[in-house]
Amino acid sequence: MLTPAEAVVVAVAQVLLRCDQERYWLRIAAARIGHLFPRLPSQAVYNRQLRDLGPQMSAAALWIARQIPTWHEPLRLMDGTPVRCGASRVTVNRSSLGEIAGYGMDKSHHAFYWGAKLMLITTADGAVTAFSLACPKDLDERKQALHLLHVTPIAPGPCPIVCDKGFAGAGIEKAAADLGHPLIRPAREDEPGPALPFPGWLRQRIEAIIWTLKNQLGLERHNARHTDGLWARISQRILALNAVIWHNWTIDAPVKRSLIAYDH
C-alpha cells in the first residue's frame, strides 16, 4: 500500500510517461519505477486511492504554481475547454457523471458534446494558477469564470486577464474589474468604435497550454466514470504540468513547458 505522498508521485509519473489506463500503467510500472516503489498496489486499490487523492492533488498543483517565478508576473491567461465524457446515448444514461456532465456546445469545433467544462487561468509560461469544473448546462463560460475569480486567488495582486470573445459582456467585465482583474480580449464585430490592438500570440499560448494538457498529458483520454474520478484525473494532469514547469525553471531549461525530458 502506497502512502498518500507516494501515490501522488506515482500518479504524476503515470501521466508524464503517457500511460492513460491504470491497468496498463501498473503492468509496466514495476519495470519503470520499481526501484523507487517496490510495493506497488493492485489496479483496484490504486484506482480507489487516486480518486480519494483528488483534492490533495489539486491543492498541490496550486501550491507548486505559487513557487514558480511567473506567479509574480502581473498577467494571466484564461480560457475554457470541454472535457468530453461520453459519445453515445447509452453512456449518458448509464454514466455516474450526471451531476457534473451535461450537453454543451464546443464553439471551437462547432459541435455539441456531452461532458464537463474545464475553466483554466494560467501564467504566460503555462502554470495553472486556478481551475474549476462545471456542468455546461448549469453555468455558461462567463458565470463559471466569474465564480472562479471569486473563490480562488489567481495572482498575488490585481492583474489583467487575457481571454477571448466568449467573455464579452458588460456584466462580467465590470465584475472582473471590481475584483481587480480587467479583461483584455479581441473586439467583437458588432462592437462600435475602432478595434484596439490585441496580442493575438497570447491567445495562441493559452490554446497551446490546453493542447498540452489534452494531448501530451492525456486529458482527452481520462477514462473517468465517476465525478470524483474525473476531478482526480484533471488534478493529476494539472499537477504534472505545474511540476514540470517548476522543475524546468529550477534547471533553467530553455522551454519551460517542454515535456521531452520526462516522457521516456
N, C-alpha and C positions, 0 to 999 in steps of 0.2 A: 504493500500500500504506500503510495506516494504521499508526502506531506503536501499541504496546500501550496507552499512556495515551489516545491519540486514539480508539482502538477502544472503550475503556470509556466515554468521553464520548458517542460516537455511540450506543452501546448504551443508555445512560441516556436520551438524547434519544428514542430509538425507543419506549421504554416510556412516557415521560411524554406523548408525542404519540399514544399509543394505537394504534400500528401493530404488530399481533401477528405478522404474517408478514414475514420478512426480504426476500422478493422485492418485496412491495408497498412496504416501507419504503425500499428503495434506489431505487425508481422516483420517489418523491416527495422523497427526502432532498436532492437537488440544489437543489430549489426552497426547501426549508425551512432547511437548514443549509449549503447550498453555498458561501455566503460565508465560512464558517468552515473548511470541509473541502472544498477544490476537487478533491481526488483521492480520491473515494470508490471502494471496491473493488467487484468483481463480487459477486453473491449467493453464489457458492460460496466465494470467498475470505473474505468477511465471516462466513459461517456457520462455517467452519473456525476462523477467528480467535476468534470468540465462544466456541466450545467449548473452545479452549485457554486462554481467559482466566477460566474459571470459578473456580479457586482464588484468583486475584488479585482478582476482583470480590467474593468472599465476605470476603476479608481486608480490602478497602477498606470494605465495608459495616460490619464490626465496628469498624474504626478510627474511622469517622465517628461511630458510636454513642457512642464514648468522648469525643467533642468536644462532645456535646450536654449542656446543663446538667442535664437529668434523669438523666444517667448516675450522678450522685452521690446521687440520692434512694434511701432505703433501702426500696424496694418494687419488686417485679417481678410481671408477669402471665405466665401460662404456659397454653398450650393446644396441642393437636394438631389437624391438619386433613388430610383426604385430598387427594391430588393425583392426579386421575384421568388415566390414560394410554391407555386404550382402552375401547371399548364393544362389541366383537364378539369372538367366539372366533377368527376369522381373525387379527385384530390381535394377540391374545395369543400365538398360535402363531408368528407371523412377526416379532414385535417384537424389537428388540435391547435392550429394557429389562428382560429377565428377571432380571438379577442384582439389581435394586433394586425391581422391581414385583412385586406379588402380589395375591391376593384378600384383601380386608379388609371390615370392617363399619363403615359410616358410621352411628353411633348417632344423630347429629343428625337424619338424614333417614330412618332405619330402612331402609337399603338397602345391599346389597353393592356393591362396586366393585372394579375392577382398576387398581392403581396403587401409589403410594408414600405413606408417611405423613410429613408435614412437622410437626416439633415447633418451636414458637416460644416464646422468652422475650423479653418486651418491657418497656419502661418504660411508665409510665402515659400518656404522650403518644404512644406508638406506635412509638418507635425500637426496632428489633430488636437485642438485645444478644447473642443466641445462637440458633442454629437448626441442625437436623440433619434428615437424610432417611434413612428406613429402610424396609425391606420389612415390611408389616403382618403377614406370616406368620412372620417371624423374631423380631421384637420387638414386644411389646404396648406400649401407651401408657406405662405406668409404667416399664418397663425402658428404653425409649428416653429418657424424661425423666431418669431417674437417670444414664444414661450421659452425657447432655449436661451434666448438672450436674458430673460428674466431670472432663470433658475441657475445659470452657470456663469461664473466669471471667465470670460474668454481672453482677457488680457489684463496686465497689471493696472491699466487705467483706460480712459476713453480712447477709442481709436476708430478710424474709418473702416468700413467693411465693403469689399468689392463683391458685387453679386451680378445677377443677370436681370433681364427684363421681367422675369416672372415675379420679382419682388417689388414691382412698381405699385404705387398706391399712396395717396396722401396719408392714410391712417398708419400704415406700417412705417413709413418714412419718418413721420412725426414721433411715433412711439419709440423707434430706434434712436432717433436724435435725442429724445428726452433721457434715454439711458446713457447717452454719451457716445453713441456709435452711428454717425451719419453713414447712410448707404450711398455707395458710388456704383452706378450702373449705366449701361448704354441707354440713350434716349429711345423711346418708342416712336413709331412713325406717326402716331396720331397726337403727339405732344406738340404744343405750339412753341415757337421760338427756335433759334438755331441750336443744333445739337452741340453739346460740349465735347471736347476731346476726351476719349475714353481709352484706358490702357488695355487694349484687346489681348495682349500677351498674358496679362494676369488672369483673364477668364480662361485662356487655354491652360494655364497652370493648374487651376482647380480641377479642370477636366482630366488632366494628366494624373493628378493625385487620385481621383476616383478610379481611373483606369488601372492604376497600380493596385488599389485595393481589390477591385473586381476580378482582374485577370491574373496578375502575378501572385497575389496573396489569396486568391480563390474565393472571394466573397460571392461571386456568381454561382459557385458550386458549394454552398454552405451545407446542404443536405439536412437542414433543421426540420424537425417535425413538431416541436413544441415551442411556446413563446420564450420560456427561459433558455431553451437550447439555441434559439435564433439570436437572442441578446448575447449569450455567451460566445457564439461564433463570430458575431460582429465585433465584440470587445476583443476577442482573440486576435483578429486581423489588425485592428487599430493599435493594439498593444505591440504587435510585432513591427508595424510600420514605425511607430514612435521610437521603439527600442533601436531599430536600425538607424534612424536619423540621428538619435543621440550618440550612438557609437561611431557613426561616420564623422560627426563633429569632434568626438574625442580623439580619433586617429587622424583628423584633418584630411579626410577623403575629399577629392575634388567635387564629386557629385553626392550631395547629402542624401538623396532618396534612392541611391543605387542599391540594388539587392544582389548584384552579381557575386559578391564575396560570400554570400550566405546561403545560396540555393543549391549547393552541391557538396 
